[in-house]
Every structure is written in C-alpha cells, then in structure tokens.
Amino acid sequence: MPKIVPYSLTFRSGLHIGTRGVNLEETGLSVPADTFFAALLDVWGRQAEDIEAFIAPFRSKPPAPPFLLTSLFPRAGRVRFYPMPLDLERIFSESTLKNRGKGIRRIRFISEGLLLKALSGQRLDADLFPENAQDEPTHGIGLQQDTMWLSLLEMQALPASFQRAPGKWHAISGLSVYHIGEVPRVTISRIASTATIFQAGRVVFAQDCGLWFGVNWITPAACVPGTALDYRQAFHQSLALLQDDGLGGERTTGYGAFKYQEETALSLGADPHPGGLTLLLSRYHPQPGELPGTLEPEKSVSYHLVGISGWLRSPEGAAQRRKKLYMVGEGSLVALPGLPAGDITDVCPDYPNPAGRLSHKVYRYGLAFGPAWPDSER
C-alpha cells in the first residue's frame, strides 16, 4: 500500500496563491506539489547548498526520487480532505447522478474516510449530505456550501467551534473552513510619489483549519550529495526555514507563514500497478515514453490538463516569466506505468533578454503520486 506521512499546516495570517499571470485579485486555495517543491528548492539554495546535487536523483533516467509529494489540500481540525475524483460514475450510481448531479458536481474535496471507502471499491451514494440544507444529515455532511464532503463519523474530528448537538447537525453545512477575499493595498510611485490602490486576494482559514500535504518516503536515509545530511533531514531543515519564509505570494505583508506538525503515517489503498488506474494526488508531467499510454481513452482514464505559467525569482536579477507547461491535474484517473512516473522539467525562459540568460535552471516538479483505483466496472 502507498504510505504517506501527513504534515498539517496552520497559517499565521493569510495565504496568497497566484492563479494566473499578475492578477493579484485572484488567489487559489490548495497549493500544487510543483509550487511547494519549488519553494523547498529555493530555501535549500539560499542555505548555500547545491540544488543540482539535491535534485539529481529526481532527474535521473529513470527517476529515482528519495520521496514523492502530494499537493497541499484543505483540512478542518483532524479531517484531511483530498481532491474529488473526476470520474463521478465510479463513485455514484446512475440514478444518484441523475437526481443529485448538480449538487455532486459542486464538491471539490472529499474527506479521507470517504476516499478510503471509495478506494475499497464501495459506492458512496448513501453517504451523501441531504439535498435540502435544512434536513438533518444521517450519513454525510457538506462544509463550505457543500464543496467539502465528509462522513458523519468524521464530524467529531472537526474543530471544537464546528461541533453541534444532535438535531443541529444541519447547521454545520453553513460553516466556513476558509474565506477568500480581497485586501486593499497601496503602491507609491518612485517618480511622482503618487499612490495607487490595488486589491490582493487572500485566503484566511478558520480556527484549527489550514492545509496539509503528504510525503511518500522511498529512500529517506539516502545521503544528499555533497552534504552530511540524508534526504529526510534535508527536507525537515528546509521545511523549518520555509515555515518562516512563507508559501505563495505577498509574503512581505505577512502572507504564507505557517507552523507545521508531522502526523502519524497512513496507508492509502493499494499500490498502483502498471496499466491500472491511479488517482492523482499531485500534478503529473508525463515523460515522452509514457505517452500516449498513460492517457489512452481505451483505459477509461479521466483527466484534466492544467496550464502552468507565472514568474520565477532568481538571485541573479529581476523576476522573469517561466516557460509554460501543461500538467495532468489532481483528481485525475490515469493509467500510470507504475511509480515513480513523470519527470521534473526545466522551465527556465529562453526568450531574448538584454540581461542575458540565467546561469541556473528553473525546475518544475511533475512526478505523479497517488493510490491505485480499484478495478471495477462503472
């Protein structure tokens, strides 16, 4: 079974994760594994460590990564949420999708308990939250306007402020795990000393809520080349620095700083097997040899593509645009050749630049991770 060590993140203030270009008004909620890995590499390099040496096993042919990452997903108290699988027909019966399809398609995240049940091959029709928000739930509960779905058994693991007495459980659906809003900011012109107001998006989490991610350790005791540290020690050292440095954008205003807590390891379903379906918990950038097999419709795959672009930060000068990259998004069901799969891609810009090309590479993490989806007919 694929095992992960979960890490819970509690944010001190807001969080800003850019969604497209320079549009600061928009912010995402979850943090993709490729963004998180880039942040870890950044703090590793700023410790005067060799990034190329650290990343060498990840980029070997075939890749031999010491660990694999999930993306960062929401949590509410001790309840961890995962991306909702794209292929709803593998979770619900045809009649349920016909009668409740509109509400089901609003669900973005599914709880760990419900996901493990689905990974065991069971349907989740009976676990749905009531269609009428005023009805008392008997099996499932929806949070955040029914975009986050958990079982009634997991309710006790929600934060204390979310707890309700029997007969009032329906009120939980109106509670918010997070709030996405805009905060006014001002910039001052260096030439005219004039002020310009703009808005920056921010995610703020409720008390005892935040994000979490998982690490699948493969060879944690392997030594990082050129150091006295193994990969587990190097990971924790970088994570300890990153929690103060912060994740995402707008960090100079206090966004992104967090505290982390390592949790007890857990198993997720069965190990992926070559050609079988895998539920992606990270973005995936297939190697040329993995296409088209991993995305062939004949294998009943269900996936969506995400365009990855944006800006890079370099100690050598001003920010520059990265090369655009397309990845298979989380929640997709793909036919992997096994694990590890995917690659880490250099997205250093190669357009004409008066300042010259960067002397270093810029990496984007695209290694797949996730449990096997059970072999069953829809």
N, C-alpha and C positions, 0 to 999 in steps of 0.2 A: 504494500500500500504506500502511496506517496505521502511522506510525512513532512509537516511544516512546523516550524517554531514561530508562533504568532508574537507580534510586538504591538502593544497598544500605545497609541499616541494621544496625548492630551495637549491641546494648544493653549498657550498663554493668552493669546489675543486672537485676531482674525487670521484668515488664510486667503491668499490670492493665487489662484492657478489660472494662468492665461489660457484662453480658448482659441483665439485666432488673432494673428498679427499684433498690432499695437493698440487694440481696442481694450483699454483698461476697464471700461464699464462692465465687461463680462468676466465672469470667473467660473471655473469648474468646481466640482465637489471632490471627486476622487482624484488621486494622484497616480498617473500611469507609472508602471515599473521602469520605463525608459527615462522618465523625468527624475525619478528617485535615484536610479543608478548613476545618472549624470551628476546629480548633486553629491553623491558619495565620492565619485571620482574627483570632483572639484576640490572637496575638502582634503582628500588624500594628497592631491598635488600641492595644495597650499601648505602641507606639512613638510615640504621639500622632499617628498617621496616620488619615486619613478612610476608614473601612470602606465607607461608602456610595459613595464615589468609586471605590474599588478594585473593588467588585463590580458597578458599573454595567453594563459590557458583558456580564457573565454574566446579568444580569436584563433585558436589552433584549428587545424584541419585533420580530423573532425574536432569540433569544440569539446573541451574537457573542463567545463566550469567547476570550480570548487563549490559553488552554490547557485541556486536559482531563486528568483524573486517572484512574488505575486505583486500586482498593483496594490495601491492603498485604497481601501474601501471603508464605508462608514461603520461605526459601532455605536451602540446605545447601551451604556453600562457594560455588562459582560456578554451582551449579544453581538456577535460578529455577523456582518452582512456580506454577501457575495453578489456578483453580477447575475442578473436574471438570465437564464439560458435563452438564446434567441428562438430556438425551435420549441414553441409552446405546445405543439402537438405531441411532444414526447413527455409532457408533464400532465396535460389535461385531456379529458375525453372530448370527442367532437361535440357532444351536446353541451358540455360546460363552456367550451369556447364559443359556441353559438349563442348561448344565453348570457354569458358574462364576459364576452370577448373584449368589450370596450374598457371595462374596469381592469381586466387582467393585463391589457397592454399598457396600462399606466404604471405597472410595477417595474421599478428599476433595480431593486435589490431584494434578495431572498436570504432569509436567515440560515445560519449554519445547520440548525436542526432540520429544517425543511429540505435543504440541499442534500444532506446526508440521506434523508428518506428517499429523495428522487434518485440519488446515485445507487441506491439499493434496488432500483427497478420499480418502485411504487409510484402510482399516480397520486396527485395532490388535490384532486377535486374536493374531497371532504375537508381539506384544511384551509379552504378559502375563508376570508373575512366576510361578514354579512354584506349583502348588496345595499341594504339600507343602513346608513350610518347610525341610525337611532336604535337598531336592533342589537341586542346583547350577543356578543360573539360566543361561540361554543367550541370552536377548534382553532381558528386563525384570527389574527389581529393585524390591521394595517396601521402603520405610522406615517407621518408626514404626508397627509392626504392620500393615504393608501399607496404610496410609491415605495414603501419599505414594508415587507411582509414577514411576519414571524408566527410561530405557533403559540397557542395559549399556554402550553407547558413552559415556554421560554419567558413568559411575562415576568416571573419572579426575578429574572436576571436583569431586568431593566433598571434604570436608576431609581432611587427612592422617590424622587419627585414625580415619577411616572406611575407609581403604584396607585391602584384604585380598588375599592371594596367590591365584592360581587354585586352585580346589579348596576355597577357604574363602569364596567369594563369598556363599554362602547365609547366612553369619553376619551379613551387613550388614542383613538384614531385622529383626534384633533390636535394632539400634542406634536411639537416640532423637535426633531433631533438636531436640526441646524436651521439657520436662517441665512439666506443670500440677499444681500442688499448693496447699496452704493454709499460710499463715504465721500463727502466733498474734500477736494484737495486744491492747493494753490501752487502755482509756479511763478517765479519772478524773473522777468526779462533782465539779462545781464547788461543790455544796452540801454533800454529806456526805463528800467526799474518799474515797469508796469506789471500788474498782477493779472493772471489768467486762472479762472476757476475751472476745474475739471472733476470728473467723478471716477472713483476707483472701486471696482467690485470687491466684496469681502464676504467670506463665509464665517459665520460665528456659530459655534456649537453650544448646545445646552450643557448644563452641569453634568459631569461624568459621561459625556459623549465626546466623540472625536473620530479618528481614523485608526486603522490597523493594517498591517501587512504581514505576510508570512515568508519565511526563509526555508527553502529545502536544502539542507546541508548534504553535500555529496562527499567532499574531501576537506572537512574543516581544519584538519591538522596539517594540511599541506603548507609548506613554507612559502611565504611571499618572496619571490626572488629579490635578492639584494638587501633583505631585512632579517631581523631576528624574530619576526612575528609570523604566526600562522594566519590563515585567512579568517578564522573566527575572531582572533584578537584584532586583526586589522579592521575587520568590519565593525566591531564594537568601538574601537578607537575612533573611527571616522563618524559613526553614528553619534557618539558622545559630543563630538565637535559640531556636528550638523544640527543637533537639537538647539544649540545656542545661536548658530548662524542662521538657521531657519530654512524652510522649504518655500518654493514658489517666488512670486514677485512682491514688490513693495516692502521688502524686508527692512529698509531704512526707517520705516514708520512703525516697526514692531510686528509686522505680519510674519507668520510662518514659524515662529519659535515654539518649541514643544518640549514636553517631557515624555520619555518612553519607558515602558515596562515590558520586560520579557516574560512571556507566559509559558504554560506547560505545553509541550509538543503534542500534536494530534495527528491522526491519520484521516485521509480523505479518500474514501472509496478504494478502488483498485488501481494498480499501476497501468498506465497506457500501454497498449500493445500495438506493434506495427500494423498500420492499416485500420485499426479501430478508432472510434471517435473519442476525442478528448475535449473536455470543457476547458476553454482557455481562461486562466485567472491572471494572465499578463498579455500584453500585446505581443504579436508574433510577426517576425520578418523572415519569411521562408528563404532558405538558400536556393540557388538556381536548381540544384539537383532534387529538391523537394517538391518542385512544381512540374507538372500540374497535379500530381497525385494527391497532395495533401488537401486540395480544394476541389477535387472532381465531384460533380453533382451525383454521379453514379453511386458514390459512397454515402449519400444522404447527408452531406455536410450542410451547415447553416452558418453563414458568417457575414460580417460587415467589415468594410475597409475604412481605415481612418487615415486622413492625410496629416502627417506630422511636419510642421514647419516652425518658424519662430526665429528667435535670436540667440546668439551664443555670447558668452562672456569670456574674454581672454585677457591674461596679464600683459599681452603684447600691444594692446591698443583698444580702440573703440569697439563697441558691440557690432556684430555683423549678422546678416541673415544666414541661417543654415540652409543646406540643400533640403529640398522637400522629399519626404519619404512616405511611402504608404505601408501600413501595417494592418494585420488582421486584429480586430478589436476584442476586448474581453467579453465573455459570454458566448463567443462563437463556438461551434462544434466542428472541429476539423479532424481530418484523418492523418495524424502525425505518423512519421516513420518510426517513432519512438522518442525517448528523451535521452540526452538533450536534442532539441531541434531548433532551427532558426540560426541567426547569427547576430553579430554586433557590427554595425556599419559605420564607416567614416562619413560624416556629413559636413566636413569642412568645406566652406564655399570655394569655388574655383572661378568666380567671375573676375573681370579686371578690377584691380584695386590699387589706387595710387600708393597706398602704404605697403603694397606687396603681400604675398600670400603668408598665411600664418605658418610658423615653423613647426607647429604641432598639429596632431589630428584631433578631430572632434567626434566622439563616439556616441552612437545611439544604440541602446540595449534592445535586442529583438528576440531574445531566447524565450521559447514557449515553456509554460508550466501549467499543469492542471491535472485533475483526475480523469480516469477513463469513464466514459459514459457507458452505461450498461447496454449490452447487445440485446435489443428488443425491437419488435415491430412497432410502428407508430399506432 
